[in-house]
Amino acid sequence: MSPWTLLALPPLPEAFVRDLLAPLGDRVDVRVPAARDRDALLAALPDAEIVLGDWTGTLVLDGAAVAAAPRLAFVQQPSVGVDGHDLGALTAAGVPLANTPGVSAVAVSEWCLAAALALARRLVAGDAAVRAGEWPQQSLRPYELRGRTVGVVGYGPIGVACAELFRALGCEVRFWTRTPREDPAYQDLGALLAGSDVVVVVIALSEETTRLIDPALMKPGALLVNAARGEVVDQAALVRALRSGHLAGAALDVFETEPPPPGDPLRELPNVLLSPHVAGVTPEASGRLLTAVVDNLLAAVEGRELAGVVNGLPPMVRRKSTGMTTR
């Protein structure tokens, strides 16, 4: 059987991409776009049978891109989030789209716990004050998280890991997910927002979850931790809630525009902890990600069942150029 044509879109040097995909051997012919722009993507797609996605969201498979790829049989996204890709168009074209669920659960959940602790214990403000020659022992007013109520929005692998860590700290944990659960910790979203001292957002971005979180509906004095996507939280409402004192603070690893542009009020607010979308970026998580991606690509070209298909198609790849299933 001839090699599969694999179009690699991650923002990495071509030689590095080829090294990462070396375990696939001669089963694939690895190619990259001539440039990291839409025109080059569209030019490269007609020959592509497999696409390894771009985790930055710069090169996405929207409806027009899917239409430009008549041979496309499989898309492997090297991240948990698949926003930007047109799942409907891929499904209509019979193209399974897989992500990498769970690979960053430990990393993201640890970041969420660390961020909540940093806010509650006023670590950033204390550091800045001491560096400025101040000694605000009486004015910082840090507090403990033990015994507080933590609401987790999203209950996939990351949400479950967050719940475990906060419970281990002695918090009462509740959660909300789009699929109601027969679980005493499950709450409606409104009740969760209104009753939680800390709200941790780790739900995937979709049309349904865009602007899902309105900070005005949160408990006065609460903390918001967002490690999902910036668009899941109403950012303008978040700024108002922080400025008014309705919220005590927020920790953000994600933003509507990344990086936040000059003049973004979030960059000026003192009660916000800012992070450059690195909650899931650890050597350990990267290793798990690489393993999951290569294993799934091998499964695709060897005719084995795929893992992590998110658009409802059977977890097998059909090679369109031959009309034959790879089984």
C-alpha positions as CSV (number, residue, x, y, z in Angstrom):
1,M,0.0,0.0,0.0
2,S,1.3,3.5,-0.9
3,P,2.1,5.9,2.0
4,W,-0.6,8.1,3.3
5,T,-0.1,11.8,2.7
6,L,0.0,13.5,6.0
7,L,-0.2,17.3,6.2
8,A,1.3,18.5,9.5
9,L,0.1,22.0,10.7
10,P,1.8,22.4,14.1
11,P,3.9,25.6,14.4
12,L,7.2,23.7,14.6
13,P,10.2,23.4,12.3
14,E,9.7,20.9,9.6
15,A,12.7,18.8,10.7
16,F,11.4,18.6,14.2
17,V,7.9,17.6,13.0
18,R,9.5,14.8,10.9
19,D,11.5,13.6,14.0
20,L,8.3,13.5,16.1
21,L,6.5,11.5,13.4
22,A,9.4,9.2,12.8
23,P,7.7,6.2,14.5
24,L,5.2,6.2,11.6
25,G,8.1,5.2,9.3
26,D,7.3,4.8,5.6
27,R,3.6,4.5,6.3
28,V,3.2,8.2,5.7
29,D,4.5,10.9,3.5
30,V,4.9,13.9,5.8
31,R,4.3,17.4,4.3
32,V,3.9,20.9,5.7
33,P,2.3,24.0,4.1
34,A,4.7,26.3,2.2
35,A,3.8,29.1,4.7
36,R,1.7,29.4,7.9
37,D,-1.2,31.2,6.3
38,R,-4.6,30.3,4.9
39,D,-3.6,30.4,1.2
40,A,-0.8,27.9,1.8
41,L,-3.1,25.7,3.8
42,L,-5.7,25.6,1.0
43,A,-3.0,24.9,-1.5
44,A,-1.8,21.9,0.4
45,L,-5.1,20.4,1.3
46,P,-6.1,18.7,-2.1
47,D,-3.5,16.0,-1.6
48,A,-3.9,15.6,2.2
49,E,-5.3,12.3,3.5
50,I,-4.5,12.9,7.1
51,V,-4.1,16.3,8.8
52,L,-2.3,16.8,12.0
53,G,-3.8,19.9,13.4
54,D,-2.4,23.2,14.6
55,W,-3.0,23.7,18.4
56,T,-2.6,27.5,18.1
57,G,-5.8,27.8,16.1
58,T,-4.0,29.7,13.3
59,L,-4.6,27.0,10.6
60,V,-8.1,25.5,11.1
61,L,-10.3,23.3,9.0
62,D,-13.4,25.4,8.5
63,G,-16.0,24.5,5.9
64,A,-14.0,25.9,3.0
65,A,-10.9,24.1,4.0
66,V,-12.8,20.8,4.3
67,A,-14.2,21.3,0.8
68,A,-10.7,21.9,-0.5
69,A,-9.6,18.4,0.8
70,P,-11.5,15.7,-1.2
71,R,-9.1,13.0,-0.1
72,L,-9.2,13.8,3.6
73,A,-9.8,10.8,5.7
74,F,-8.8,11.7,9.2
75,V,-7.9,14.7,11.4
76,Q,-5.8,14.4,14.5
77,Q,-5.9,17.5,16.7
78,P,-2.9,17.6,19.1
79,S,-4.9,19.2,21.9
80,V,-8.1,18.8,23.9
81,G,-9.8,21.8,22.3
82,V,-11.0,21.5,18.7
83,D,-12.5,25.0,18.4
84,G,-12.0,26.5,14.9
85,H,-12.6,23.2,13.1
86,D,-16.0,22.8,11.4
87,L,-17.2,19.6,13.0
88,G,-20.3,19.6,10.9
89,A,-18.4,19.8,7.7
90,L,-16.0,17.1,8.7
91,T,-18.8,14.8,9.8
92,A,-20.7,15.4,6.5
93,A,-17.5,14.5,4.6
94,G,-17.1,11.3,6.6
95,V,-13.9,12.5,8.3
96,P,-13.3,11.5,11.9
97,L,-11.8,14.2,14.1
98,A,-9.9,13.1,17.2
99,N,-8.5,15.1,20.1
100,T,-6.2,14.0,22.9
101,P,-8.5,13.8,26.0
102,G,-6.9,13.6,29.4
103,V,-3.2,14.2,28.4
104,S,-3.2,17.6,30.2
105,A,-5.5,16.8,33.0
106,V,-2.8,16.7,35.7
107,A,-1.1,19.8,34.5
108,V,-4.2,21.9,34.1
109,S,-5.8,20.8,37.4
110,E,-2.5,21.6,39.2
111,W,-2.5,25.0,37.6
112,C,-6.1,25.7,38.7
113,L,-5.4,24.7,42.3
114,A,-2.2,26.8,42.3
115,A,-4.0,29.8,40.8
116,A,-6.8,29.6,43.3
117,L,-4.3,29.4,46.2
118,A,-2.3,32.3,44.8
119,L,-5.5,34.4,44.7
120,A,-6.7,33.4,48.1
121,R,-3.4,33.9,49.8
122,R,-2.6,37.1,47.9
123,L,0.7,35.8,46.7
124,V,1.2,38.2,43.8
125,A,0.2,41.3,45.8
126,G,2.5,40.3,48.7
127,D,5.4,39.7,46.4
128,A,5.0,43.1,44.7
129,A,4.6,44.9,48.0
130,V,7.8,43.4,49.5
131,R,9.8,44.1,46.3
132,A,8.6,47.7,46.6
133,G,9.9,48.0,50.2
134,E,6.5,47.6,51.9
135,W,5.5,45.1,54.7
136,P,1.7,44.7,54.5
137,Q,1.2,42.0,57.1
138,Q,-2.1,43.5,58.3
139,S,-3.6,44.7,55.0
140,L,-3.2,41.8,52.6
141,R,-5.9,39.7,54.3
142,P,-5.2,36.3,52.8
143,Y,-7.5,33.4,53.6
144,E,-7.7,29.6,53.5
145,L,-9.4,27.5,50.9
146,R,-10.1,24.6,53.2
147,G,-13.8,24.5,53.9
148,R,-14.7,26.7,51.0
149,T,-17.1,25.7,48.2
150,V,-15.5,25.2,44.8
151,G,-17.7,24.9,41.7
152,V,-16.1,23.2,38.7
153,V,-17.6,24.0,35.3
154,G,-16.9,21.1,32.9
155,Y,-16.5,17.5,34.1
156,G,-14.3,15.8,31.6
157,P,-10.9,14.4,32.6
158,I,-9.6,17.9,33.6
159,G,-12.7,18.7,35.7
160,V,-12.5,15.4,37.5
161,A,-8.9,16.0,38.3
162,C,-9.7,19.5,39.6
163,A,-12.4,18.1,41.8
164,E,-10.0,15.5,43.3
165,L,-7.3,18.1,44.1
166,F,-9.7,20.6,45.7
167,R,-11.4,17.9,47.7
168,A,-8.0,16.8,48.9
169,L,-7.5,20.3,50.2
170,G,-10.7,20.1,52.2
171,C,-13.0,22.0,49.9
172,E,-16.6,21.1,49.2
173,V,-16.7,20.5,45.5
174,R,-19.7,20.8,43.2
175,F,-19.7,20.6,39.4
176,W,-21.8,21.3,36.3
177,T,-21.6,19.8,32.9
178,R,-23.8,19.9,29.9
179,T,-25.0,16.3,30.5
180,P,-26.8,16.2,33.9
181,R,-25.4,13.5,36.2
182,E,-27.0,11.4,38.9
183,D,-24.4,12.6,41.4
184,P,-25.0,14.5,44.7
185,A,-22.3,17.0,43.7
186,Y,-23.9,17.9,40.4
187,Q,-25.7,21.3,40.4
188,D,-27.5,23.5,37.9
189,L,-25.2,26.1,36.6
190,G,-27.0,29.0,38.1
191,A,-27.0,27.5,41.6
192,L,-23.3,26.6,41.2
193,L,-22.3,30.1,40.2
194,A,-24.3,31.7,43.0
195,G,-23.1,29.4,45.7
196,S,-19.4,28.9,45.0
197,D,-16.5,30.7,46.7
198,V,-14.3,29.6,43.8
199,V,-15.5,28.9,40.2
200,V,-13.1,26.8,38.1
201,V,-13.9,26.8,34.4
202,V,-12.5,23.9,32.4
203,I,-15.2,23.3,29.8
204,A,-14.6,23.0,26.0
205,L,-15.5,26.0,23.8
206,S,-18.5,25.5,21.5
207,E,-21.4,27.6,20.3
208,E,-23.3,26.4,23.4
209,T,-20.6,27.4,25.9
210,T,-19.6,30.8,24.3
211,R,-20.2,33.5,27.0
212,L,-21.5,30.7,29.3
213,I,-20.1,32.3,32.4
214,D,-21.5,35.7,33.5
215,P,-19.5,36.8,36.4
216,A,-22.3,39.1,37.6
217,L,-24.2,35.9,38.5
218,M,-21.4,34.7,40.8
219,K,-21.3,34.9,44.5
220,P,-20.1,38.3,45.8
221,G,-16.5,38.1,46.8
222,A,-15.8,34.9,44.8
223,L,-12.8,34.0,42.8
224,L,-12.9,33.0,39.1
225,V,-10.3,30.6,37.6
226,N,-10.5,30.1,33.8
227,A,-8.3,27.5,32.1
228,A,-10.8,26.7,29.4
229,R,-11.0,29.3,26.6
230,G,-11.3,33.1,27.0
231,E,-14.6,33.1,25.1
232,V,-16.3,30.9,27.6
233,V,-16.4,33.8,30.1
234,D,-18.1,37.1,29.3
235,Q,-14.9,39.1,29.4
236,A,-16.5,42.5,29.5
237,A,-18.7,41.5,32.3
238,L,-15.6,40.0,34.1
239,V,-13.9,43.4,33.9
240,R,-16.9,45.1,35.4
241,A,-17.2,42.6,38.2
242,L,-13.6,43.0,39.1
243,R,-13.6,46.8,39.0
244,S,-16.8,47.0,41.1
245,G,-15.5,44.6,43.7
246,H,-18.2,42.1,43.0
247,L,-15.5,39.5,42.4
248,A,-12.5,39.4,44.7
249,G,-10.2,38.2,41.9
250,A,-9.6,36.2,38.8
251,A,-6.9,33.9,37.5
252,L,-6.8,33.6,33.7
253,D,-4.7,31.3,31.5
254,V,-6.9,32.1,28.5
255,F,-8.2,35.2,26.8
256,E,-10.6,36.3,24.0
257,T,-7.6,37.6,22.2
258,E,-4.2,36.0,22.8
259,P,-2.0,37.7,23.9
260,P,-4.2,40.4,25.4
261,P,-3.6,43.6,23.3
262,P,-2.2,46.9,24.7
263,G,-5.0,48.7,26.5
264,D,-6.8,45.5,27.5
265,P,-8.2,46.4,31.0
266,L,-7.4,42.9,32.3
267,R,-3.7,43.9,32.0
268,E,-4.2,46.8,34.4
269,L,-6.4,45.3,37.1
270,P,-4.5,44.4,40.3
271,N,-6.8,41.6,41.3
272,V,-6.1,39.5,38.2
273,L,-3.5,36.8,37.9
274,L,-2.5,36.6,34.2
275,S,-0.9,33.5,32.6
276,P,0.2,33.0,28.9
277,H,-2.0,29.9,28.1
278,V,0.5,27.5,29.7
279,A,-1.7,25.6,32.2
280,G,-1.3,22.4,30.2
281,V,2.2,23.0,29.1
282,T,4.6,20.7,31.1
283,P,7.2,18.2,29.9
284,E,5.0,15.4,31.3
285,A,1.9,16.6,29.5
286,S,3.8,17.1,26.3
287,G,5.1,13.6,26.5
288,R,1.6,12.2,27.0
289,L,0.4,14.3,24.1
290,L,3.1,13.1,21.7
291,T,2.4,9.5,22.7
292,A,-1.3,9.9,22.2
293,V,-0.9,11.6,18.8
294,V,1.5,9.0,17.4
295,D,-0.5,6.1,18.7
296,N,-3.6,7.4,17.1
297,L,-1.9,8.1,13.8
298,L,-0.5,4.6,13.8
299,A,-4.0,3.2,14.5
300,A,-5.3,5.2,11.5
301,V,-2.8,4.0,9.0
302,E,-2.9,0.4,10.3
303,G,-6.7,0.1,10.3
304,R,-7.1,-0.1,14.0
305,E,-9.7,1.7,16.1
306,L,-9.1,5.3,16.9
307,A,-9.2,7.0,20.3
308,G,-10.8,10.3,21.1
309,V,-13.1,10.8,18.1
310,V,-15.3,13.8,18.9
311,N,-17.6,14.3,15.9
312,G,-19.7,11.2,16.3
313,L,-18.3,9.1,13.4
314,P,-17.2,5.5,13.7
315,P,-13.6,5.3,15.1
316,M,-12.1,3.9,11.9
317,V,-10.4,5.5,8.9
318,R,-11.6,4.9,5.3
319,R,-9.0,5.8,2.6
320,K,-10.9,7.8,0.0
321,S,-8.3,7.5,-2.7
322,T,-8.9,3.8,-3.0
323,G,-12.4,3.4,-1.6
324,M,-11.1,0.7,0.7
325,T,-11.2,0.6,4.4
326,T,-7.7,0.3,6.0
327,R,-8.8,-2.8,8.0
